[in-house]
Amino acid sequence: MKKVLFLLSLLFAQAGAMAQTQEFTPALEFVMQLQVKIQGVERVGETPHGTRQSIPITGGTFKGPKIEGTVLAGGADYQLSTKGGRTVVEAIYNIRTNDGVTIHVRNNGLITQGQGGFYFYTNPHFEAPIDSKYNWLNNNIFVCRINNTSGFMGGVALDVWRVCDPDNYEQTIGKIEPIPGEIWKPATQQGKIEEIHYSVMKNGQKLNKRAQVYVPYSYNKKDKKTRYNVVYLMHGGGDNTTSFLTPPNDWLPLKQVLDHLIEQGKMKPVLVVCPTFYNDDQNIGANRMDDATKQTRDFHIELQDNVIPTVASLYNTYLQGKADSAAIAATREHRAFGGFSMGALCTWYQLAYGISAVRNYLPLSGDIWTYDADGKKLDANKSAQWMADMVNASAFAGDFEVYGYSGTKDMAGTPQKNVIKALRDYAPTFRYGGMNANLRFSMKEGGEHFYGDINQYLYYALPLIWK
């Protein structure tokens, strides 16, 4: 009993803390319209509780942005009327999606006359198989109201909404404040930039590739006892291995950000590796953008087979000895993978295909790209479901962290926000908000699609991973 009281007090304390920082009015998101066919009335008559009757449900259909199918016959709408024109309703029936998943529905509500006239609202409860893509129905609160303008004949049309928080995406990471002034000046203790080389076999051809590496000031190759976490950062489309650490422009250099974070003790010293997804790093401009999607998708193979082993052989990382898949998986918590724009796409693909090698993900100004059989890009909801299916099929479905960032003036801002929202709403594996969150997102007011803002995001993001 004491344990139960403690857990309740902890829950209320957390709720109180959230209420202080998240003051908002809940929002409604449309889920589906149910067109339920009914026939006849079975009257019970006066009972000690009131006048009772039931209305048989004989079929129908339902459709929404992410779900559609048929209403199965055999259910009923049970109604209990009392004096004063008050009727309590409870409809119990099953529905079946077009892909063959049966879902149980219990819809409780009230019909009465309010001050504003006719009042009819219900609270549907859905029970879907937990191993189906409709598991999200089990984990949300819904409201429902009759739709008298649908034109549906032979029954009743019901609109269903999900009760949700408004799209305030700063609540999980925090507002992106301006970078402190001292970060714009070189740190006292400065790391160095090195270049590494490795080979990759693709389609029977040996490709020589390279990557830039940030080595922190305190790094000592002879000190084998001190090991370092590794951040892999992927550039955007048309860019190269130098874009993060040694850019040609005068924006805030990432090297300077890293130096200050480490010198000020805000982050453990880390190695930062910047490879390329292109096949030929010597002639990036010749790569066509329509090839880049496939290259970002497949880079997880190169990362595990070539890049990680090369870095482990040259630097003191947590991966020691033979760099096989088992050893890489055993040390995945000591790796992060992030990227900007097409590099963010590469990050999402790494999560989908290479989650066994990396635990922490930093998609920066980029959404998930998935396609149907005709090559048409799917919307955010379908992409989120695809991602959830990929992650759930792995051995690490509950063991990953995502820290996403973008800007309000970034061309990728809205697409990425839509993907985060879809993951939050339709992919229970991704826990958005709360103490157990593994999906976080923030947008910089006025943030644009360029490395200057991206390096600012990393100033706030990297300390969250390895404090």
C-alpha positions in Angstrom: 0.0 0.0 0.0 2.8 2.4 0.9 4.4 1.7 -2.5 1.1 2.5 -4.3 0.8 5.8 -2.4 4.3 6.7 -3.2 3.8 6.1 -6.9 0.6 8.1 -6.8 2.3 11.0 -5.1 5.1 10.8 -7.6 2.6 10.9 -10.5 0.8 13.9 -9.1 4.1 15.7 -8.5 5.1 15.1 -12.1 1.7 16.3 -13.3 2.1 19.4 -11.2 5.5 20.1 -12.6 4.3 19.7 -16.2 1.3 22.0 -15.5 3.7 24.7 -14.5 5.6 24.6 -17.7 2.8 23.5 -20.2 -0.2 25.7 -19.8 -2.4 25.2 -22.9 -5.9 24.2 -23.9 -6.1 20.6 -25.3 -6.6 20.4 -29.1 -8.7 18.0 -31.2 -7.4 16.0 -34.2 -9.8 14.4 -36.6 -9.5 10.6 -36.7 -12.4 9.2 -38.7 -16.1 9.3 -39.6 -18.1 6.2 -38.8 -21.2 5.7 -40.9 -23.1 3.1 -38.9 -26.1 1.4 -40.3 -29.0 0.6 -37.9 -32.3 -1.1 -38.2 -35.4 -1.2 -35.9 -35.7 -0.7 -32.1 -35.8 -3.3 -29.4 -37.7 -1.9 -26.5 -37.3 -3.1 -23.0 -39.6 -0.5 -21.4 -39.7 1.0 -18.0 -37.1 -0.4 -15.5 -36.0 0.7 -12.1 -33.3 2.8 -13.8 -35.4 4.4 -16.5 -36.7 3.5 -20.0 -34.4 1.2 -21.8 -34.1 0.2 -25.4 -31.5 -1.0 -27.9 -30.9 -0.3 -31.6 -29.3 -3.2 -33.6 -26.2 -2.3 -35.7 -26.3 -4.0 -39.1 -23.1 -2.7 -40.8 -21.5 0.4 -42.2 -18.2 1.9 -43.0 -15.6 4.2 -41.5 -12.8 6.3 -42.9 -10.1 8.7 -41.7 -6.6 9.9 -42.6 -4.9 6.8 -41.3 -7.7 4.2 -41.0 -10.7 2.9 -42.9 -12.8 -0.2 -43.2 -16.2 -1.6 -42.4 -18.5 -1.7 -39.4 -19.4 -5.3 -38.6 -23.0 -6.4 -38.0 -24.0 -7.8 -34.6 -23.5 -4.9 -32.3 -26.1 -2.6 -30.8 -26.6 0.9 -29.3 -28.0 0.5 -25.8 -30.0 3.5 -24.5 -31.3 4.4 -21.1 -33.6 7.5 -20.8 -34.6 9.2 -17.6 -36.9 12.0 -16.7 -35.9 15.4 -17.9 -35.0 14.3 -21.4 -31.7 12.7 -20.5 -30.5 9.6 -22.4 -27.3 7.7 -21.6 -26.0 5.7 -24.6 -23.5 2.9 -24.9 -22.8 1.4 -28.4 -20.9 -1.9 -28.5 -19.7 -3.3 -31.7 -16.6 -4.3 -33.8 -15.1 -2.7 -36.9 -12.6 -4.2 -39.3 -9.9 -2.3 -41.2 -9.3 -2.8 -44.9 -6.1 -4.7 -44.1 -8.0 -7.2 -42.0 -7.5 -6.0 -38.4 -10.6 -6.3 -36.1 -11.0 -3.6 -33.5 -13.6 -3.6 -30.6 -15.5 -0.3 -30.0 -17.4 0.8 -26.9 -18.9 4.2 -27.3 -20.4 5.8 -24.2 -22.1 9.2 -24.1 -25.0 11.5 -23.4 -27.9 12.9 -25.3 -29.8 15.8 -23.7 -31.0 19.3 -24.0 -28.4 21.9 -22.9 -28.6 25.6 -22.6 -27.4 25.9 -26.2 -29.9 23.3 -27.5 -29.3 19.7 -28.5 -26.3 18.1 -26.8 -24.9 14.8 -28.0 -21.3 13.8 -27.3 -19.7 10.4 -26.7 -16.4 9.0 -25.6 -15.4 6.1 -27.8 -13.0 3.5 -26.4 -11.1 1.4 -29.0 -9.4 -1.9 -28.3 -7.0 -2.8 -31.1 -4.4 -5.6 -31.2 -1.3 -4.3 -29.5 0.9 -5.9 -32.2 -0.9 -4.1 -35.0 -0.2 -0.7 -36.5 -3.5 0.5 -34.9 -2.1 0.1 -31.3 -2.2 3.9 -31.1 -6.0 3.7 -30.7 -5.4 2.0 -27.3 -3.4 4.9 -26.0 -5.4 8.0 -26.7 -8.6 9.6 -25.5 -11.3 10.3 -28.1 -14.5 12.3 -28.4 -17.3 11.8 -30.9 -20.4 13.8 -32.1 -23.2 13.1 -34.6 -22.7 14.6 -38.1 -26.1 15.7 -39.4 -24.6 17.1 -42.7 -22.9 14.0 -44.0 -25.8 13.0 -46.3 -25.6 9.4 -44.9 -28.9 7.6 -45.0 -30.0 4.4 -43.1 -28.1 5.1 -39.9 -26.0 7.6 -38.1 -22.8 9.4 -39.1 -20.3 10.0 -36.2 -17.2 12.1 -36.4 -14.4 11.1 -34.0 -11.5 13.3 -32.8 -8.4 12.5 -30.7 -7.8 14.7 -27.7 -4.2 15.9 -27.9 -1.8 18.7 -26.9 -1.4 21.6 -29.3 1.6 21.5 -31.5 4.0 23.0 -29.0 7.2 21.2 -29.8 9.5 23.2 -27.5 8.3 21.4 -24.4 10.6 18.3 -24.8 14.0 20.0 -25.3 13.5 23.7 -24.5 13.5 26.9 -26.5 16.6 27.5 -28.6 18.2 30.6 -27.1 21.0 32.7 -28.7 24.5 31.2 -28.4 26.5 32.8 -25.6 28.9 35.5 -26.8 32.1 33.7 -25.8 31.3 30.8 -28.1 32.0 33.1 -31.0 35.6 33.4 -29.8 38.2 30.6 -29.9 38.4 28.5 -26.8 41.6 28.3 -24.7 41.8 24.5 -25.0 41.4 23.7 -28.7 40.9 20.4 -30.3 42.3 19.5 -33.7 40.9 18.3 -37.1 42.4 15.2 -38.7 41.5 13.3 -41.8 41.2 9.5 -42.0 41.0 7.2 -45.0 39.3 3.9 -45.6 38.2 1.7 -48.5 34.7 0.5 -49.5 33.8 -2.2 -52.0 30.6 -1.4 -54.0 29.4 -3.3 -57.0 32.8 -5.0 -57.2 34.6 -1.7 -57.3 37.0 -0.5 -54.6 36.3 3.1 -53.6 38.8 5.1 -51.6 36.9 7.4 -49.1 37.8 9.8 -46.4 36.3 11.6 -43.4 37.2 14.5 -41.1 37.6 13.8 -37.4 37.5 16.3 -34.5 39.9 15.2 -31.8 39.4 16.9 -28.4 42.1 18.8 -26.7 42.5 16.2 -23.9 42.9 13.3 -26.2 46.0 11.1 -25.7 46.4 8.2 -28.0 48.8 6.5 -25.5 46.2 6.6 -22.8 44.4 3.4 -23.5 42.3 3.5 -20.3 40.4 6.6 -21.4 37.8 5.9 -24.0 35.7 8.3 -26.1 32.2 8.4 -27.3 31.8 9.1 -31.0 29.4 11.4 -32.9 29.0 10.8 -36.6 27.7 13.8 -38.5 26.5 13.6 -42.1 26.6 16.6 -44.4 23.7 17.8 -46.6 23.2 17.3 -50.3 25.9 18.7 -52.5 28.2 19.2 -49.5 31.2 17.2 -48.3 33.2 15.9 -45.4 34.5 19.4 -44.5 31.1 21.1 -44.3 30.7 20.7 -40.5 34.2 21.1 -39.1 36.1 23.3 -41.7 33.4 25.2 -43.7 34.4 27.9 -46.2 31.8 30.3 -44.9 32.0 32.6 -41.8 29.2 31.0 -39.8 29.7 29.7 -36.3 32.3 26.9 -36.7 31.3 23.5 -35.1 34.9 23.0 -33.9 34.6 26.1 -31.8 31.3 24.9 -30.4 32.8 21.6 -29.4 35.9 23.2 -27.9 33.8 25.4 -25.6 31.3 22.7 -24.6 34.2 20.5 -23.5 36.3 23.2 -21.9 33.3 24.4 -19.9 32.5 20.9 -18.7 29.0 20.9 -20.3 29.9 17.7 -22.3 32.3 14.9 -22.0 35.2 15.0 -24.5 34.0 13.3 -27.7 35.3 12.3 -31.1 33.3 13.8 -34.0 33.6 12.0 -37.3 32.2 13.6 -40.6 32.1 11.1 -43.5 30.2 11.3 -46.7 27.4 9.2 -48.2 28.6 9.9 -51.8 30.5 7.3 -53.6 33.3 9.6 -54.7 34.3 12.2 -52.1 36.8 13.7 -54.5 34.1 14.8 -57.0 30.9 15.4 -55.0 29.5 17.9 -57.5 29.1 15.2 -60.1 26.7 13.2 -58.0 23.1 13.6 -59.0 20.6 14.4 -56.3 18.3 11.6 -57.4 21.0 9.1 -56.5 21.5 10.7 -53.1 18.4 9.1 -51.5 19.6 5.6 -52.2 23.1 6.5 -51.0 21.8 7.9 -47.7 19.6 4.9 -47.3 22.5 2.5 -47.8 25.1 4.3 -45.8 24.3 2.3 -42.6 26.2 -0.6 -44.2 29.3 1.4 -44.9 29.1 2.9 -41.4 29.1 -0.5 -39.7 31.4 -2.4 -42.1 34.0 0.3 -42.7 33.7 3.6 -40.9 33.2 2.4 -37.3 35.9 -0.2 -37.5 38.3 2.3 -39.0 37.7 4.8 -36.3 38.1 2.1 -33.6 41.4 1.1 -35.1 42.8 4.7 -35.1 41.3 6.1 -31.9 40.5 5.1 -28.3 36.8 4.4 -28.5 34.6 2.0 -26.5 34.9 -0.5 -29.3 38.0 -2.6 -28.6 39.3 -5.7 -30.3 37.5 -7.3 -33.2 34.9 -4.9 -34.7 32.3 -7.4 -35.6 28.5 -6.8 -35.5 28.2 -8.2 -31.9 30.9 -5.9 -30.6 29.4 -2.9 -32.4 26.0 -3.6 -31.0 27.4 -4.0 -27.5 28.9 -0.5 -27.6 26.1 1.3 -29.5 25.2 3.5 -26.5 28.6 5.2 -27.0 27.7 6.3 -30.5 25.5 9.1 -31.9 24.5 9.7 -35.6 23.2 13.0 -36.8 23.0 15.0 -40.0 21.8 18.1 -41.8 19.2 18.1 -44.6 20.0 15.0 -46.7 22.2 14.1 -43.7 19.1 14.1 -41.6 17.5 11.7 -44.0 20.6 9.6 -43.7 20.0 9.8 -39.9 16.5 8.5 -40.1 17.6 5.7 -42.4 20.3 4.8 -39.9 17.6 4.5 -37.2 15.5 2.3 -39.5 18.2 0.0 -40.9 21.2 0.4 -38.5 19.7 0.8 -35.1 22.0 -2.1 -33.8 25.1 0.1 -34.3 23.9 3.5 -32.9 21.7 4.4 -29.9 21.4 8.2 -30.2 20.1 10.2 -33.2 20.2 13.9 -34.2 18.1 14.6 -37.3 18.7 18.3 -38.1 16.3 19.9 -40.5 15.1 16.9 -42.4 12.2 14.5 -42.5 11.7 10.8 -43.4 11.3 9.9 -47.0 9.4 6.7 -47.9 7.9 5.7 -51.3 5.1 3.5 -52.6 5.4 1.0 -55.4 5.0 3.7 -58.0 7.8 5.8 -56.5 5.4 8.4 -55.0 6.6 9.9 -51.8 4.4 8.9 -48.9 3.0 11.4 -46.3 4.3 11.9 -42.8 1.8 9.5 -41.2 2.7 6.6 -43.5 6.4 7.4 -43.1 6.0 7.3 -39.3 4.3 4.0 -39.4 7.0 2.6 -41.7 9.6 3.8 -39.3 7.8 2.3 -36.3 7.5 -1.0 -38.2 11.3 -1.0 -38.9 12.3 -0.1 -35.3 9.8 -2.6 -33.8 11.3 -5.4 -35.9 14.7 -4.9 -34.3 16.1 -6.1 -31.0 16.5 -2.5 -29.8 12.9 -1.2 -30.3 12.8 0.3 -26.8 16.4 1.5 -26.6 17.1 4.6 -28.7 17.0 8.4 -28.3 16.0 11.0 -30.9 16.9 14.7 -30.6 15.4 16.6 -33.6 15.9 20.3 -34.4 14.8 22.7 -37.2 13.8 26.3 -37.7 10.6 28.2 -38.4 12.1 29.6 -41.6 13.7 26.4 -42.7 12.3 24.8 -45.8 12.5 21.4 -44.0 11.0 22.7 -40.8 7.3 22.0 -41.5 8.0 18.5 -43.1 10.1 17.5 -40.1 7.5 18.9 -37.6 4.9 16.8 -39.4 7.0 13.7 -39.1 7.6 14.2 -35.4 3.9 14.8 -34.8 3.1 11.6 -36.7 5.6 9.6 -34.7 4.1 11.0 -31.6 0.6 10.2 -32.6 0.8 6.9 -34.5 4.0 5.2 -33.3 3.9 4.2 -29.6 7.5 3.0 -29.8 8.4 6.7 -30.0 7.6 8.4 -26.6 7.2 12.1 -27.1 7.3 14.2 -23.9 7.4 13.2 -20.3 10.2 11.7 -18.1 10.6 8.6 -20.3 10.7 10.4 -23.6 12.9 9.0 -26.4 11.6 11.5 -29.1 12.3 15.2 -28.7 12.0 18.2 -31.0 12.5 21.9 -31.0 12.3 24.7 -33.6 14.3 27.9 -33.6 12.3 31.0 -34.2 13.7 32.3 -37.5 16.0 29.4 -38.0 17.0 28.8 -41.6 18.3 25.9 -43.7 22.1 26.4 -43.2 25.0 25.2 -41.1 25.1 28.3 -39.0 21.8 27.4 -37.3 22.6 23.7 -37.4 25.8 24.2 -35.3 23.7 26.2 -32.9 21.3 23.3 -32.5 24.3 21.0 -31.8 25.5 23.4 -29.1 22.3 22.5 -27.2 21.8 18.9 -28.4 25.2 17.3 -27.8 25.3 17.9 -24.0 21.9 16.1 -23.7 23.4 12.9 -24.9 26.6 12.6 -22.8 26.5 15.2 -20.0 
